[in-house]
Amino acid sequence: MHIDNQAGTYEDLCRNFRWQVPEHFNIGVDVCGRWAGERSRFALYYEDESGFTSAHTFWDIQRAANRLSNVLAALGTLPGDRVAILLPQCPEAAIAHVAIYQMGALSVPLSLRFGSSALAYRLAHSGAHVAIVDAASLPKLLSLRDRLSKLRHVIGVGRAAGKGVKVWAEVLEHASPRYTPVLTAAEAPAMILYGDAASEEPAGALMAHRTLLGNLSGYACTHDFFPQPDDLFWSPADWASSAGLWGALLPTWHFGEPLLAYTGPFDAAKALALIEKYGVRNTFLAPTALQAMMMEVPEPATIHDLDLRTLTSAGGPRADALVRCWVREKLNVGISETFGRIEMNAVVGHSAGRWPAKPGAIGRPFPGHRVAVVDHQGTVLPPGEVGQVAVHRRCNGEDDPVMMLGYWRNPAATAAKFVGDGWGLTGDLGRMDDDGYLWCEGPAGDVFNM
């Protein structure tokens, strides 16, 4: 993928864009392995709620990921097997993702907010045979273990220990730091993503290794042609969500840039303190987070020395005028919007520095994505008519790599997701205006909110 940041207009940017997805591609190798040779290249700065901090280079992450891959292999993990991750933002979560992908196995990221029944369903539905958990989620998992016949091994991070639990530090200590990644096709499955906690039995979206590439144009555009000198990313978005994975951790590392991880609940004052302390230049913040900042710290410049370059948000109609004005005046940065769903993330939005926003509109399709409003048969509707927002499997003569492979072991649900000659339904009603901007009219059914 190459984005021409010299393109004079939005139309030029999209017209000249091509994905050029390679035959073979592996997320783990892409986001870490290819950078690990530069031993001084920082990947992650970490802080927890108690104030403990650490810093990790790509070399550090890769060595630990190699050890974990060898541990998982010794536990019988083969390409295609599923490994669940129940961890907050922390080094071990990032290491687990790299380790799983480079094995050709599938990660199953799960939110710590899931209740027992939601967690049990996802673990059983995915058929995960290993779960990597922290101390907070371990008791819940152990209470379910008798109901999970395929879950054979539990690896505990930090203080997560007990009968039948393999302690992360102990098992990695004795594993080899060398590992040869599996050669994976770009189309090979890499991850199963489930919906939010409100749905007890959601379909699991099966994502390919090439899905990372499909998210890059939206990421680069909303962050004003990321990366730029001194960029450093942080977002409180859960690394078990589309926003946290495709909109934060994985694309940032694709570009070989560092990011901050913080373990702890969102707090507006703490968020601003972290942005100042680590020199964060790029962030994704949900509208609720921005509203909390505005209410709790209305004059951040009197307390903090901030140097944000880009700020992305989602979930609207977008941040209201008051929040937008506050962000521009008090944080000295514009808001770029992004829109997508779990099956097809980051397909529409704004680029604050490159094309103008229309108040109330979601934005325009990012380069490489063909987005339209269609009827129930998949016929594209003219500007102004309301229908369902849809993303086509192909754009500019290429398959769009952002599109999910399908729903995990649910061909009927997969078939129902597509209409016409390849339009994937987002589950949202909307309309296009004459300038190609998308306007949302509300949900058309079950949708995943980033």
Kinemage of the C-alpha trace (Angstrom):
@kinemage 1
@onewidth
@group {chain A} dominant
@subgroup {mainchain}
@vectorlist {calphas} color= white
{ca met a 1} P 0.000 0.000 0.000
{ca his a 2} L 1.214 3.467 -0.861
{ca ile a 3} L -0.653 6.681 -0.108
{ca asp a 4} L 0.423 9.657 -2.154
{ca asn a 5} L 0.569 12.429 0.412
{ca gln a 6} L 1.339 14.859 -2.406
{ca ala a 7} L -2.013 14.230 -4.095
{ca gly a 8} L -3.640 17.573 -4.706
{ca thr a 9} L -7.246 16.550 -4.153
{ca tyr a 10} L -9.297 13.854 -2.450
{ca glu a 11} L -10.239 12.531 -5.880
{ca asp a 12} L -6.579 12.226 -6.896
{ca leu a 13} L -5.754 10.449 -3.649
{ca cys a 14} L -8.411 7.786 -4.270
{ca arg a 15} L -7.895 7.465 -8.026
{ca asn a 16} L -4.199 6.637 -7.735
{ca phe a 17} L -4.463 4.370 -4.701
{ca arg a 18} L -3.821 0.611 -4.999
{ca trp a 19} L -3.625 -2.029 -2.259
{ca gln a 20} L -1.137 -4.373 -3.958
{ca val a 21} L -1.680 -7.102 -1.362
{ca pro a 22} L 1.155 -9.665 -1.518
{ca glu a 23} L 0.493 -13.388 -1.836
{ca his a 24} L 2.068 -14.053 1.545
{ca phe a 25} L 1.668 -11.795 4.555
{ca asn a 26} L 1.803 -12.357 8.313
{ca ile a 27} L 0.685 -9.772 10.857
{ca gly a 28} L 3.215 -10.870 13.490
{ca val a 29} L 6.147 -10.602 11.106
{ca asp a 30} L 4.872 -7.311 9.698
{ca val a 31} L 4.297 -5.481 12.978
{ca cys a 32} L 7.314 -6.754 14.895
{ca gly a 33} L 9.626 -9.208 13.156
{ca arg a 34} L 10.728 -6.838 10.412
{ca trp a 35} L 11.604 -4.126 12.953
{ca ala a 36} L 13.284 -6.338 15.561
{ca gly a 37} L 16.697 -6.184 13.897
{ca glu a 38} L 16.974 -2.548 15.004
{ca arg a 39} L 17.669 -3.290 18.662
{ca ser a 40} L 17.287 0.312 19.810
{ca arg a 41} L 13.943 0.895 18.070
{ca phe a 42} L 11.296 1.401 20.760
{ca ala a 43} L 7.922 -0.274 20.352
{ca leu a 44} L 6.089 0.197 23.637
{ca tyr a 45} L 6.036 2.400 26.689
{ca tyr a 46} L 3.968 0.972 29.517
{ca glu a 47} L 2.464 2.344 32.702
{ca asp a 48} L -0.004 0.752 35.105
{ca glu a 49} L -2.425 2.272 37.571
{ca ser a 50} L 0.095 2.047 40.431
{ca gly a 51} L 2.667 4.105 38.520
{ca phe a 52} L 4.943 1.215 37.507
{ca thr a 53} L 6.561 1.905 34.135
{ca ser a 54} L 8.607 -0.030 31.590
{ca ala a 55} L 9.869 0.418 28.041
{ca his a 56} L 10.287 -2.224 25.354
{ca thr a 57} L 12.021 -2.299 21.985
{ca phe a 58} L 10.757 -4.322 19.042
{ca trp a 59} L 13.688 -6.654 19.744
{ca asp a 60} L 12.424 -7.159 23.310
{ca ile a 61} L 8.888 -7.856 22.080
{ca gln a 62} L 10.103 -10.262 19.404
{ca arg a 63} L 12.293 -12.259 21.773
{ca ala a 64} L 9.416 -12.661 24.216
{ca ala a 65} L 7.009 -13.515 21.387
{ca asn a 66} L 9.414 -16.198 20.153
{ca arg a 67} L 9.510 -17.704 23.631
{ca leu a 68} L 5.723 -17.684 23.827
{ca ser a 69} L 5.389 -19.241 20.366
{ca asn a 70} L 7.648 -22.077 21.522
{ca val a 71} L 5.588 -22.500 24.701
{ca leu a 72} L 2.343 -22.592 22.736
{ca ala a 73} L 3.836 -25.095 20.297
{ca ala a 74} L 4.844 -27.317 23.221
{ca leu a 75} L 1.220 -27.133 24.403
{ca gly a 76} L 0.087 -28.483 21.055
{ca thr a 77} L -0.888 -25.263 19.273
{ca leu a 78} L -0.919 -25.753 15.505
{ca pro a 79} L -1.702 -23.393 12.610
{ca gly a 80} L -5.418 -22.661 12.687
{ca asp a 81} L -5.793 -23.330 16.427
{ca arg a 82} L -7.388 -20.612 18.551
{ca val a 83} L -5.738 -18.879 21.501
{ca ala a 84} L -7.833 -16.543 23.665
{ca ile a 85} L -6.360 -13.333 25.105
{ca leu a 86} L -8.029 -11.855 28.210
{ca leu a 87} L -5.647 -9.055 29.065
{ca pro a 88} L -5.717 -5.268 29.423
{ca gln a 89} L -3.344 -2.983 27.547
{ca cys a 90} L 0.025 -4.381 28.636
{ca pro a 91} L 3.254 -5.747 27.117
{ca glu a 92} L 2.079 -9.350 27.523
{ca ala a 93} L -1.038 -8.679 25.421
{ca ala a 94} L 1.022 -7.261 22.559
{ca ile a 95} L 3.538 -10.103 22.842
{ca ala a 96} L 0.710 -12.653 22.717
{ca his a 97} L -0.667 -11.188 19.498
{ca val a 98} L 2.707 -11.329 17.761
{ca ala a 99} L 3.379 -14.866 19.000
{ca ile a 100} L 0.016 -16.225 17.887
{ca tyr a 101} L 0.098 -14.650 14.420
{ca gln a 102} L 3.620 -15.775 13.601
{ca met a 103} L 2.555 -19.357 14.374
{ca gly a 104} L -0.330 -19.204 11.913
{ca ala a 105} L -2.725 -19.674 14.833
{ca leu a 106} L -5.762 -17.460 15.469
{ca ser a 107} L -6.031 -14.926 18.263
{ca val a 108} L -9.369 -14.565 20.065
{ca pro a 109} L -9.185 -11.201 21.888
{ca leu a 110} L -11.821 -10.964 24.617
{ca ser a 111} L -12.847 -7.948 26.658
{ca leu a 112} L -12.311 -8.015 30.407
{ca arg a 113} L -15.799 -6.499 30.707
{ca phe a 114} L -17.536 -9.665 29.534
{ca gly a 115} L -19.777 -11.381 32.054
{ca ser a 116} L -19.516 -15.101 32.715
{ca ser a 117} L -22.108 -16.197 30.167
{ca ala a 118} L -20.733 -13.955 27.411
{ca leu a 119} L -17.204 -15.157 28.092
{ca ala a 120} L -18.222 -18.819 28.204
{ca tyr a 121} L -20.042 -18.523 24.884
{ca arg a 122} L -17.079 -16.923 23.095
{ca leu a 123} L -14.547 -19.409 24.445
{ca ala a 124} L -16.746 -22.374 23.541
{ca his a 125} L -17.806 -20.969 20.167
{ca ser a 126} L -14.241 -20.234 19.082
{ca gly a 127} L -12.974 -23.552 20.401
{ca ala a 128} L -9.994 -21.885 22.064
{ca his a 129} L -7.654 -24.487 23.523
{ca val a 130} L -5.404 -21.999 25.365
{ca ala a 131} L -6.365 -18.848 27.265
{ca ile a 132} L -3.892 -16.180 28.400
{ca val a 133} L -5.346 -14.252 31.346
{ca asp a 134} L -4.526 -11.745 34.059
{ca ala a 135} L -5.279 -11.977 37.768
{ca ala a 136} L -8.550 -10.054 37.471
{ca ser a 137} L -10.049 -12.388 34.857
{ca leu a 138} L -8.644 -15.666 36.170
{ca pro a 139} L -11.326 -16.420 38.827
{ca lys a 140} L -14.099 -15.925 36.280
{ca leu a 141} L -12.340 -18.191 33.785
{ca leu a 142} L -11.660 -20.924 36.337
{ca ser a 143} L -15.323 -20.930 37.350
{ca leu a 144} L -16.216 -21.730 33.731
{ca arg a 145} L -13.516 -24.243 32.981
{ca asp a 146} L -15.640 -27.344 33.561
{ca arg a 147} L -18.006 -26.104 30.837
{ca leu a 148} L -15.208 -25.623 28.286
{ca ser a 149} L -14.196 -29.039 27.042
{ca lys a 150} L -11.755 -27.690 24.436
{ca leu a 151} L -9.925 -25.330 26.806
{ca arg a 152} L -6.904 -27.384 27.850
{ca his a 153} L -4.401 -24.807 29.075
{ca val a 154} L -4.441 -21.507 30.982
{ca ile a 155} L -1.420 -19.188 31.083
{ca gly a 156} L -1.501 -16.626 33.882
{ca val a 157} L 0.119 -13.191 33.589
{ca gly a 158} L 1.419 -11.313 36.620
{ca arg a 159} L -0.266 -12.498 39.818
{ca ala a 160} L -2.582 -14.894 37.977
{ca ala a 161} L -1.650 -18.250 39.497
{ca gly a 162} L -3.323 -21.319 40.908
{ca lys a 163} L -4.020 -24.963 40.318
{ca gly a 164} L -3.685 -25.880 36.668
{ca val a 165} L -2.407 -22.408 35.704
{ca lys a 166} L 0.919 -22.085 33.918
{ca val a 167} L 2.670 -18.916 35.096
{ca trp a 168} L 3.786 -16.717 32.203
{ca ala a 169} L 7.154 -15.729 33.673
{ca glu a 170} L 8.044 -19.302 34.567
{ca val a 171} L 7.157 -20.964 31.277
{ca leu a 172} L 8.730 -18.254 29.129
{ca glu a 173} L 11.951 -18.294 31.166
{ca his a 174} L 12.853 -21.773 29.959
{ca ala a 175} L 11.706 -21.371 26.339
{ca ser a 176} L 14.006 -20.616 23.418
{ca pro a 177} L 14.078 -16.996 22.199
{ca arg a 178} L 14.451 -18.256 18.621
{ca tyr a 179} L 11.497 -19.109 16.417
{ca thr a 180} L 10.949 -19.349 12.664
{ca pro a 181} L 7.585 -17.844 11.679
{ca val a 182} L 5.132 -19.850 9.603
{ca leu a 183} L 4.699 -18.680 6.008
{ca thr a 184} L 1.065 -17.585 5.828
{ca ala a 185} L -1.021 -16.520 2.864
{ca ala a 186} L -2.409 -13.002 3.118
{ca glu a 187} L -5.868 -14.602 2.907
{ca ala a 188} L -5.173 -16.971 5.810
{ca pro a 189} L -7.285 -16.412 8.950
{ca ala a 190} L -5.593 -14.587 11.816
{ca met a 191} L -8.241 -13.506 14.324
{ca ile a 192} L -11.816 -14.012 15.508
{ca leu a 193} L -13.484 -10.811 16.717
{ca tyr a 194} L -16.767 -10.819 18.589
{ca gly a 195} L -19.265 -8.043 19.225
{ca asp a 196} L -19.685 -6.006 22.367
{ca ala a 197} L -20.791 -7.264 25.774
{ca ala a 198} L -24.445 -6.420 25.150
{ca ser a 199} L -24.793 -9.418 22.832
{ca glu a 200} L -24.559 -12.773 24.589
{ca glu a 201} L -24.221 -14.930 21.470
{ca pro a 202} L -22.762 -12.856 18.622
{ca ala a 203} L -21.317 -14.198 15.416
{ca gly a 204} L -17.524 -14.197 15.434
{ca ala a 205} L -16.016 -12.252 12.531
{ca leu a 206} L -13.108 -14.155 11.013
{ca met a 207} L -10.377 -11.739 9.964
{ca ala a 208} L -7.438 -12.481 7.653
{ca his a 209} L -3.826 -11.407 7.947
{ca arg a 210} L -4.482 -8.980 5.070
{ca thr a 211} L -7.148 -7.247 7.182
{ca leu a 212} L -4.381 -5.185 8.762
{ca leu a 213} L -3.446 -3.815 5.351
{ca gly a 214} L -7.077 -2.940 4.697
{ca asn a 215} L -7.141 -0.669 7.751
{ca leu a 216} L -4.032 1.293 6.854
{ca ser a 217} L -5.478 3.886 4.485
{ca gly a 218} L -8.037 5.008 7.062
{ca tyr a 219} L -5.415 5.045 9.810
{ca ala a 220} L -2.902 6.999 7.732
{ca cys a 221} L -5.488 9.537 6.543
{ca thr a 222} L -7.154 10.215 9.884
{ca his a 223} L -3.713 10.711 11.406
{ca asp a 224} L -2.655 13.097 8.633
{ca phe a 225} L -0.338 10.755 6.755
{ca phe a 226} L 1.083 8.893 9.719
{ca pro a 227} L 3.908 8.518 10.532
{ca gln a 228} L 5.585 11.879 10.840
{ca pro a 229} L 8.722 12.694 12.871
{ca asp a 230} L 8.275 12.230 16.643
{ca asp a 231} L 4.871 10.542 16.331
{ca leu a 232} L 3.865 8.453 19.346
{ca phe a 233} L 0.418 6.887 19.636
{ca trp a 234} L -1.883 6.230 22.576
{ca ser a 235} L -5.560 5.382 22.888
{ca pro a 236} L -7.591 4.025 25.819
{ca ala a 237} L -9.458 1.789 23.333
{ca asp a 238} L -9.581 -1.853 24.431
{ca trp a 239} L -7.099 -4.060 22.592
{ca ala a 240} L -9.910 -6.623 22.305
{ca ser a 241} L -11.870 -4.247 20.029
{ca ser a 242} L -11.584 -3.177 16.402
{ca ala a 243} L -10.719 0.336 17.540
{ca gly a 244} L -7.930 -0.871 19.812
{ca leu a 245} L -6.422 -3.422 17.431
{ca trp a 246} L -7.009 -2.134 13.890
{ca gly a 247} L -7.051 1.520 14.940
{ca ala a 248} L -4.168 1.590 17.417
{ca leu a 249} L -1.779 -1.278 18.243
{ca leu a 250} L -1.366 -3.084 14.920
{ca pro a 251} L -1.200 -0.191 12.421
{ca thr a 252} L 1.125 1.803 14.662
{ca trp a 253} L 3.537 -1.125 14.755
{ca his a 254} L 3.083 -1.748 11.031
{ca phe a 255} L 4.765 1.622 10.548
{ca gly a 256} L 7.460 0.764 13.104
{ca glu a 257} L 6.388 3.525 15.469
{ca pro a 258} L 6.073 3.393 19.281
{ca leu a 259} L 2.885 3.521 21.265
{ca leu a 260} L 1.890 3.843 24.889
{ca ala a 261} L -0.047 1.189 26.810
{ca tyr a 262} L -1.822 2.029 30.044
{ca thr a 263} L -3.525 -0.413 32.395
{ca gly a 264} L -6.269 1.288 34.333
{ca pro a 265} L -9.777 2.715 33.942
{ca phe a 266} L -10.245 5.802 31.811
{ca asp a 267} L -9.921 9.017 33.756
{ca ala a 268} L -9.917 12.358 31.957
{ca ala a 269} L -7.264 13.996 34.134
{ca lys a 270} L -5.016 10.916 33.976
{ca ala a 271} L -5.418 10.728 30.191
{ca leu a 272} L -4.201 14.290 29.762
{ca ala a 273} L -1.331 13.660 32.175
{ca leu a 274} L -0.255 10.615 30.157
{ca ile a 275} L -0.405 12.540 26.898
{ca glu a 276} L 1.898 15.186 28.368
{ca lys a 277} L 4.249 12.824 30.202
{ca tyr a 278} L 4.998 10.614 27.202
{ca gly a 279} L 4.773 13.255 24.500
{ca val a 280} L 1.827 11.560 22.807
{ca arg a 281} L 1.278 13.048 19.357
{ca asn a 282} L -1.510 10.840 18.021
{ca thr a 283} L -4.611 9.471 19.717
{ca phe a 284} L -8.002 7.880 19.225
{ca leu a 285} L -10.594 9.084 21.757
{ca ala a 286} L -14.280 8.174 21.754
{ca pro a 287} L -16.800 11.049 22.017
{ca thr a 288} L -17.533 10.086 25.630
{ca ala a 289} L -13.848 10.445 26.487
{ca leu a 290} L -13.672 13.868 24.838
{ca gln a 291} L -16.799 15.003 26.655
{ca ala a 292} L -15.333 13.848 29.977
{ca met a 293} L -12.130 15.774 29.283
{ca met a 294} L -14.059 18.924 28.430
{ca met a 295} L -16.194 18.687 31.590
{ca glu a 296} L -13.461 17.662 34.040
{ca val a 297} L -10.474 19.621 32.681
{ca pro a 298} L -11.965 22.553 30.751
{ca glu a 299} L -8.641 24.454 30.596
{ca pro a 300} L -5.994 21.757 29.991
{ca ala a 301} L -3.374 24.234 28.754
{ca thr a 302} L -3.180 25.797 32.204
{ca ile a 303} L -2.111 22.422 33.645
{ca his a 304} L -0.454 20.488 30.823
{ca asp a 305} L 2.017 21.161 28.017
{ca leu a 306} L 0.411 19.166 25.184
{ca asp a 307} L 1.651 18.693 21.633
{ca leu a 308} L -0.998 16.584 19.903
{ca arg a 309} L -0.665 16.381 16.133
{ca thr a 310} L -3.713 14.213 15.313
{ca leu a 311} L -6.881 13.118 17.098
{ca thr a 312} L -9.355 10.590 15.727
{ca ser a 313} L -12.816 9.847 17.062
{ca ala a 314} L -15.821 7.717 16.120
{ca gly a 315} L -19.301 6.803 17.177
{ca gly a 316} L -21.417 9.911 16.478
{ca pro a 317} L -22.977 11.759 14.614
{ca arg a 318} L -19.773 12.597 15.689
{ca ala a 319} L -18.585 14.942 18.353
{ca asp a 320} L -21.025 17.816 18.739
{ca ala a 321} L -20.102 21.374 17.843
{ca leu a 322} L -19.249 22.316 21.426
{ca val a 323} L -16.822 19.423 21.825
{ca arg a 324} L -15.261 20.140 18.426
{ca cys a 325} L -14.737 23.769 19.352
{ca trp a 326} L -13.203 22.789 22.707
{ca val a 327} L -10.841 20.290 21.090
{ca arg a 328} L -9.691 22.824 18.512
{ca glu a 329} L -9.268 25.690 20.998
{ca lys a 330} L -8.047 23.868 24.105
{ca leu a 331} L -6.180 20.844 22.714
{ca asn a 332} L -5.035 22.740 19.607
{ca val a 333} L -5.857 19.878 17.236
{ca gly a 334} L -8.657 18.992 14.821
{ca ile a 335} L -10.837 15.886 15.013
{ca ser a 336} L -10.721 13.362 12.179
{ca glu a 337} L -13.678 10.986 12.157
{ca thr a 338} L -13.629 7.294 11.314
{ca phe a 339} L -16.502 4.907 10.687
{ca gly a 340} L -16.651 1.156 10.258
{ca arg a 341} L -17.951 -2.059 11.691
{ca ile a 342} L -16.314 -5.149 13.072
{ca glu a 343} L -16.597 -6.903 9.689
{ca met a 344} L -15.178 -3.953 7.724
{ca asn a 345} L -13.427 -1.409 9.901
{ca ala a 346} L -12.298 2.158 9.095
{ca val a 347} L -13.832 2.576 5.649
{ca val a 348} L -15.229 6.129 5.842
{ca gly a 349} L -14.146 9.279 7.602
{ca his a 350} L -12.440 12.643 7.548
{ca ser a 351} L -8.849 13.723 7.368
{ca ala a 352} L -8.693 16.946 9.341
{ca gly a 353} L -5.624 18.170 7.488
{ca arg a 354} L -6.565 17.018 3.967
{ca trp a 355} L -10.267 17.188 3.186
{ca pro a 356} L -12.929 19.297 4.874
{ca ala a 357} L -15.515 17.860 7.228
{ca lys a 358} L -19.204 18.542 6.848
{ca pro a 359} L -20.788 18.991 10.271
{ca gly a 360} L -23.035 15.992 10.919
{ca ala a 361} L -21.656 13.880 8.064
{ca ile a 362} L -19.573 10.768 8.711
{ca gly a 363} L -17.174 11.640 5.915
{ca arg a 364} L -15.995 10.229 2.605
{ca pro a 365} L -14.707 6.722 1.807
{ca phe a 366} L -11.029 6.311 2.568
{ca pro a 367} L -8.774 5.395 -0.387
{ca gly a 368} L -9.183 1.777 -1.445
{ca his a 369} L -12.764 1.380 -0.198
{ca arg a 370} L -15.898 1.441 -2.339
{ca val a 371} L -18.784 2.560 -0.128
{ca ala a 372} L -22.362 3.231 -1.178
{ca val a 373} L -25.962 3.264 0.028
{ca val a 374} L -27.895 0.297 -1.353
{ca asp a 375} L -31.378 -1.206 -1.242
{ca his a 376} L -32.176 -4.721 -0.003
{ca gln a 377} L -31.165 -6.192 -3.388
{ca gly a 378} L -27.803 -4.451 -3.482
{ca thr a 379} L -28.745 -1.773 -6.021
{ca val a 380} L -26.828 1.456 -5.432
{ca leu a 381} L -29.207 4.280 -4.579
{ca pro a 382} L -28.831 7.834 -5.916
{ca pro a 383} L -27.701 10.727 -3.711
{ca gly a 384} L -30.235 11.722 -1.086
{ca glu a 385} L -32.069 8.378 -0.901
{ca val a 386} L -31.918 6.453 2.363
{ca gly a 387} L -30.783 2.826 2.311
{ca gln a 388} L -28.272 0.591 4.008
{ca val a 389} L -24.626 1.651 4.086
{ca ala a 390} L -22.538 -1.028 2.364
{ca val a 391} L -18.920 -1.727 1.451
{ca his a 392} L -18.055 -3.619 -1.720
{ca arg a 393} L -15.672 -6.558 -1.802
{ca arg a 394} L -13.713 -4.870 -4.610
{ca cys a 395} L -12.389 -1.385 -5.294
{ca asn a 396} L -10.393 -0.126 -8.281
{ca gly a 397} L -10.186 -3.659 -9.678
{ca glu a 398} L -8.734 -5.165 -6.473
{ca asp a 399} L -10.203 -7.142 -3.604
{ca asp a 400} L -10.629 -4.885 -0.586
{ca pro a 401} L -8.414 -6.445 2.122
{ca val a 402} L -10.413 -4.881 4.971
{ca met a 403} L -13.356 -7.224 4.409
{ca met a 404} L -13.826 -10.107 6.833
{ca leu a 405} L -13.437 -13.653 5.542
{ca gly a 406} L -16.843 -14.529 6.980
{ca tyr a 407} L -18.456 -15.446 10.263
{ca trp a 408} L -16.729 -18.242 12.167
{ca arg a 409} L -18.401 -21.520 11.247
{ca asn a 410} L -21.619 -19.751 10.242
{ca pro a 411} L -22.024 -19.773 6.442
{ca ala a 412} L -25.700 -18.768 6.648
{ca ala a 413} L -24.897 -15.564 8.555
{ca thr a 414} L -22.022 -14.867 6.167
{ca ala a 415} L -24.281 -15.196 3.130
{ca ala a 416} L -26.873 -12.906 4.713
{ca lys a 417} L -24.249 -10.205 5.239
{ca phe a 418} L -23.768 -9.691 1.497
{ca val a 419} L -26.210 -8.580 -1.199
{ca gly a 420} L -26.038 -7.922 -4.916
{ca asp a 421} L -22.695 -8.444 -6.592
{ca gly a 422} L -20.624 -8.188 -3.411
{ca trp a 423} L -21.947 -5.435 -1.168
{ca gly a 424} L -21.238 -6.095 2.520
{ca leu a 425} L -23.928 -4.574 4.728
{ca thr a 426} L -22.809 -2.485 7.699
{ca gly a 427} L -26.152 -2.624 9.495
{ca asp a 428} L -26.584 1.157 9.308
{ca leu a 429} L -29.076 3.264 7.393
{ca gly a 430} L -27.644 6.257 5.611
{ca arg a 431} L -27.583 8.457 2.554
{ca met a 432} L -24.925 9.895 0.278
{ca asp a 433} L -24.974 13.547 -0.722
{ca asp a 434} L -23.963 14.970 -4.091
{ca asp a 435} L -20.377 15.514 -2.907
{ca gly a 436} L -19.892 11.876 -1.870
{ca tyr a 437} L -20.233 12.460 1.882
{ca leu a 438} L -22.019 9.795 3.921
{ca trp a 439} L -24.739 10.701 6.414
{ca cys a 440} L -25.946 8.142 8.954
{ca glu a 441} L -29.646 7.771 9.720
{ca gly a 442} L -29.419 5.189 12.499
{ca pro a 443} L -29.048 1.432 12.892
{ca ala a 444} L -30.734 -0.921 10.453
{ca gly a 445} L -30.148 -3.948 12.684
{ca asp a 446} L -27.525 -5.477 14.949
{ca val a 447} L -24.343 -3.436 14.570
{ca phe a 448} L -21.020 -3.317 16.346
{ca asn a 449} L -20.238 0.066 17.874
{ca met a 450} L -16.563 0.887 18.013
